[in-house]
Amino acid sequence: MPLFDLLRLSAVRTPLAIACMAGTETCDYGALRHRVELLTQAWRALGLRPGERIAYADWNTPRCLEAYFAAAAGGFIFVPLNTRLGAAELGRILADAQPALLCAEVSLTPLCEAAVALMLAAHLGTSVAAPRLLCLGGEHCAQEELIAHAPTFAGAHPVQPQDPAQIYYTSGTTGEPKGVVLTHANVEAHARAAAQELELSAADTWGHIAPMFHLADAWAVFAITLVGGRHVFVPRFEPAAVLRALVHDGITITNLVPTMLNSLVQQPGAAEMRFPALRRILSGGAPIAPALVQRIMDTFRTEYVNTYGMTETSPYLTLSLPTAEVLALSAAEQFHHRAMTGRPFRGIELRVVSDDGTPVSADGHAVGEIQVRGASVTPGYWRNAAATVAAFTADGFLRTGDLAVLHPTGYVNIVDRRKDVIITGGEKVYTTEVEAVLATHPALLEAAVFARPSEQWGEQVTAAVVLRPRAHVQAEELIAFCRAALSAWKVPREIWIVEALPRTGSGKISKQALRSAASAKAFQRE
């Protein structure tokens, strides 16, 4: 089904149901459909043709939701831009996507203008051209003006299931942006599977809190619309504002990355708050320590679900929702499974294989790479045939690059990214194991473990940690704490106490940046 039909059918079924709520403003499904149709026609009037790209840089707003569906209705390819990137990286993304239109929120317009200038300077004498730039928000919002003066809607463009709907850019392991293509079929299959797995309904209110340019949140644009639920927007992640929204805006379900959840549970008074509508909180985007899972459950007093996925898979590959087999286990074992990476997501064929391609034993100890295939898996990378070929096995499984163990219950648990595994003195160290130990120390707010080159050991285990407010601890004390819980070769040889950890645009901790900073001796001990 074309993605625009997810909105069209909900508008036909329940035209007066509230679709969007931002502050005191609301919009019902009938009005949302009408606005999307007018925006589609306005973009056509600008000269956009089906298959052309629309790059979009905005915060979490109803505008962004309208743009996702208007692009689908017009047969355009939507390219959400990471608002946390610098101009140089955005310029490389624009050069690769070559959008005909670039829409930027007013505060992001200077950044986007700089990105376009850098793109053009880097591609002098080539066919790369500047996109038309439209400013969003402010006193004269281009999107509002386009909708207000749009011609009559001439109908949705007929699309095929395998037509590209969106391109999400990810740096992957190389640092160079790669455009992940998701088709109409990919996104629809994921929306339907998520609605079934998470029991989404018209009674649900989704909190758009994680950035809508990232699939940690963007998948819900389509899944919540499919079931006729309500969209609530928190423009940017500010812990106090997020907690207020969770208390007062009727949010029943949302998905946040672990660093965001960690920030929320650390807020003064969070544990005493009540979240009357919240029925389920999801965590995804990065591994999570069991100690943080327990604190999330204690704070929000609702069902917690760990998720795992990739941009390339729309995104979900697993959920830690309990199966009947798990529910029959002890309370401790049930918690253990909830804190795992999870069981395969509906419609996903998942295997864990060793380096020679043979399946690992389901014993919870043998480590292998997660490989997947299914209807929500990308067909490949935009204009990058070599990367596409390298990403898939001969029998069509996507290589995730994530290393995991497989348990007898069918649940998998990630132990590390392949690129993050530390080999010290010939022994492998999985960074998530060391991080889970550090997460239990009462003085620590966050911790990240990574490899630093060592003449003696090849690589040495190193950690960077952030202390809780008013906490005091020495690196040597933290090393001794790890020594009491870990084998000798897994204990960090250095621990750096820092004010903040570097993050990617989606809010995840950047271990690549940590490795670079440590090699350059950019960290200073307190």
Beta strands, then each sheet from edge to edge (+ up, - down):
strand 1: 18-22
strand 2: 25-28
strand 3: 53-57
strand 4: 77-80
strand 5: 101-105
strand 6: 132-136
strand 7: 164-170
strand 8: 178-183
strand 9: 205-208
strand 10: 230-233
strand 11: 253-256
strand 12: 280-283
strand 13: 303-309
strand 14: 316-319
strand 15: 343-344
strand 16: 348-353
strand 17: 367-374
strand 18: 380-381
strand 19: 398-406
strand 20: 412-417
strand 21: 422-424
strand 22: 427-429
strand 23: 444-454
strand 24: 458-467
strand 25: 494-497
sheet 1: 2+ 1- 10- 9-
sheet 2: 4+ 3+ 5+ 6+
sheet 3: 7+ 8- 18+
sheet 4: 11+ 12+ 13+ 14- 15+
sheet 5: 16+ 17- 19+ 20-
sheet 6: 21+ 22-
sheet 7: 23+ 24- 25-
end
